Amino acid sequence: MQAIKNFIEDMQCEAERLLAFAKAEEEIQVAVSERRWEALETLIVKLRKQSELVNEAEDRRFNSFELLKAELGLAANISFFRLLPLIPEAERQGLSESYRQLKVAVYAVKSATLRLNYYFQSVSDTLQKILQELLPHRKGKLYARNGKTTEPLVDNLIVNHSL
């Protein structure tokens, strides 16, 4: 059945693109931790391109899944796991394996994203603590005009590492 083959190929394609996206996120983290600021802009452009490719692959996978359900005469709201037992045994194995690969790729992206987020959050928190020590006048409570406490305005700090 061609619809099953297309769906398997689309899942595999999306898994490959998700893994490439996760790799691009890891490259950004390495560049930042090594303070390779010149490479960072190129890596961000690469990450955006990977994101676009993932979105395209996801759209194709979604459409091929819809076509597969239509070809099998199933309701549009049926899930993958309700569809799986209806597939012939010979093709079910490949379908399950492709689904597993896609799931692993999704977890790889989640993991890379969480690591990147954690890294930037810890660096940001550390810099905030340093700035609080360097600028003691910003310590303590600040009050708004209405008398309620408010957070201090965060002044942007730009550091030129090229000089």
C-alpha positions in Angstrom: 0.0 0.0 0.0 1.6 3.2 -1.2 0.0 5.4 1.5 1.7 3.4 4.2 5.1 3.6 2.5 4.7 7.4 2.1 3.8 7.7 5.8 6.8 5.7 6.8 9.1 7.8 4.6 7.6 11.0 6.0 8.1 9.9 9.6 11.7 8.9 8.9 12.4 12.2 7.1 10.9 14.2 10.1 13.0 12.1 12.5 16.2 12.9 10.5 15.4 16.6 10.5 14.6 16.7 14.2 18.0 15.0 14.9 19.7 17.7 12.7 17.8 20.4 14.7 19.0 18.9 18.0 22.6 18.8 16.7 22.3 22.5 15.7 21.2 23.4 19.2 24.1 21.5 20.6 26.5 23.4 18.3 25.1 26.7 19.6 25.7 25.6 23.2 29.3 24.6 22.4 29.9 27.9 20.6 28.5 30.0 23.5 30.4 28.0 26.1 33.6 28.4 24.1 32.8 32.1 23.5 33.0 31.8 19.7 30.7 34.8 19.2 31.5 35.2 15.5 30.3 31.7 14.8 27.1 32.2 16.8 25.2 34.2 14.2 25.9 31.6 11.5 24.8 28.8 13.8 21.5 30.7 14.7 20.8 31.0 10.9 21.5 27.3 10.6 19.1 26.6 13.4 16.4 28.7 11.8 16.8 26.8 8.5 16.6 23.5 10.4 13.5 24.6 12.1 11.9 25.4 8.7 12.9 22.0 7.4 11.3 20.3 10.5 8.1 22.3 10.0 7.9 21.2 6.4 8.6 17.6 7.3 5.9 17.7 10.0 3.4 19.1 7.6 4.2 16.3 5.1 3.9 13.6 7.8 0.6 15.0 9.0 -0.8 15.1 5.5 0.4 11.6 4.7 -1.2 10.3 7.9 -4.5 12.0 6.9 -4.3 10.3 3.5 -3.6 7.0 5.0 -6.6 7.2 7.3 -8.8 8.3 4.3 -7.5 5.4 2.2 -8.3 3.0 5.0 -11.7 4.6 5.4 -11.1 5.6 9.0 -12.4 8.6 10.9 -10.2 11.7 10.8 -9.8 11.7 14.6 -8.4 8.2 15.0 -5.0 8.0 16.6 -1.8 6.2 15.4 -2.2 3.5 18.0 -5.8 2.8 17.0 -4.8 2.6 13.4 -1.7 0.4 13.9 -3.7 -2.9 14.5 -5.5 -2.4 11.2 -2.3 -2.4 9.1 -1.2 -5.7 7.6 1.5 -7.5 9.7 4.1 -7.2 7.0 3.9 -3.4 7.0 3.2 -2.9 10.7 6.8 -3.6 11.7 8.2 -0.8 9.5 5.5 1.6 10.7 6.2 0.9 14.4 9.9 1.2 13.8 9.5 4.6 12.1 7.3 5.8 14.8 9.9 4.8 17.4 12.6 6.7 15.5 10.4 9.8 15.4 9.7 9.5 19.1 13.5 9.2 19.9 14.2 12.2 17.7 11.5 14.3 19.5 13.1 13.4 22.9 16.6 14.3 21.5 15.2 17.8 20.6 13.6 18.2 24.0 16.8 17.2 25.7 19.0 19.5 23.6 16.5 22.4 24.1 16.4 21.8 27.9 20.2 21.7 28.1 20.5 24.9 26.1 17.8 26.6 28.2 19.4 25.5 31.4 22.8 26.7 30.3 21.5 30.2 29.3 19.4 30.4 32.5 22.4 29.5 34.7 24.6 32.0 32.9 22.0 34.7 33.2 21.4 34.0 36.9 25.1 34.2 37.6 25.5 37.5 35.7 22.5 38.9 37.6 24.2 37.9 41.0 27.5 39.5 39.9 25.7 42.7 38.8 23.8 42.9 42.1 27.2 42.8 43.9 28.8 45.3 41.6 25.8 47.7 41.7 24.6 47.6 45.3 22.3 50.6 44.8 20.1 48.2 42.9 19.7 45.9 45.9 16.7 46.0 48.2 13.1 46.7 47.5 11.9 49.3 45.0 8.6 50.9 45.2 6.3 52.0 42.4 4.3 55.2 42.5 1.3 53.4 43.9 3.4 52.2 46.9 3.7 48.6 46.0 7.0 46.8 45.6 8.3 46.4 42.0 11.2 44.7 40.3 14.1 46.9 39.2 14.3 47.6 35.5 16.9 45.4 34.0 19.4 47.5 32.1 20.8 45.8 29.1 24.5 45.2 29.2 26.3 44.9 25.9 29.9 43.6 25.9 32.0 43.7 22.8 34.2 40.7 22.8 35.8 41.6 19.4 37.9 44.5 20.8 
